[in-house]
């Protein structure tokens, strides 16, 4: 397959009339870090996103609001907490996998989410911390109580609608000890499974699911597979406690539906369409789109992500493909094949930050793709977020 260079893609997109860039955030326009509170966003990127108004949206498993939200990073990058809301400089689009919708002025909605679900989510971070403190001592016997408490507190990300346990900091304490890293992964999955059981006991069966990042796709029961730690790649580091329907591929259709409504005055999937009412699998989502959307109303879609995985199964019989961006990028690609639009898939190398990830440096895509992978990666950005931001700013200027 002949890939495009970033410069070739820029030239191609500079003159496209109906364009929609759908972009992930962490690892794409920001380096991956062990502590999300230390993330930084580039001012030039924020301003370029504003220049692409109507042509650019975000689709992330992170969140817009709260102390850990991307909105705080936007405000910090501009040095003015009031300016983004006044001038429309917040990043529009979907967060928390699709359940948190924001416009460029920071107006926030949670379509389809109940009060009972929000209440359980509000209490979840403290419960996660308690459960961690029960489970960490035998796995980290070298740490005293104060250090364990600090580790548990740092690991729990108290986001509003997708509370998360992130083990990057804990993994750093056992760097190179693959056996213990795998034991920590197993512990985390069991802990979050208990939280699911507690939600069910409160009458919220089916309200939530576990998103593992990065992952190796889904097993026969529909559960996301953990990517085990191996030397040089820590594998799965996060498990997010997410609302059912919080799938990026469903979010892609929500964003597409809104884009078409703005341009043509009619929402083909319905005015109230959201991820919680959308189908939950690729084939059903594709069928819905191809049945309800007129091909000539499709924009040229560009999907930008960083988390795509592919690893051979232990018995070597199959490829286990996953990654939090794979689903929406694959759907975007298939929508292009159906509509005749030259949709593009862009993969940014997120190995330049503080988290061990497979990289694009040697071009082999080991751990990322495979020879039989149906997902076509049209453009690679081995320079990581720094290179992507430069490209993004240049595109915004070219279209201004």
Secondary structure, DSSP 8 states (H G I E B T S, - for coil): ---B-HHHHHHHHHT-SSEEEEE--BTTTB---SSGGG----HHHHHHHHHTTTTEEEE-SS-SSSTTSHHHHHHHHHT-TTHHHHHT-S--EEEGGGTEEE-TT--EE-TT--HHHHHHHHHHHHHHHHHHHHHHHHH-TTS-HHHHHHHHHHHEE--SSS-EEE-HHHHHHTTT-HHHHHHHHHHHHHHHHHHHHHHHHTT-TTSEEEEEESEEEE-TTS-EEE---BTTB----EEEEEETT--HHHHHHHHHHHHHHHHHS--TT-TT--TTTS-SSHHHHHHHHHHHS-GGG--EEEEEES--EEEE-TTSSSEEEE-TTHHHHHHHHHHHHHHT---EEEEE--TTSSS----STTS--TTT--TT-SS---EEETTHHHHHHHHHHHHHHHH-
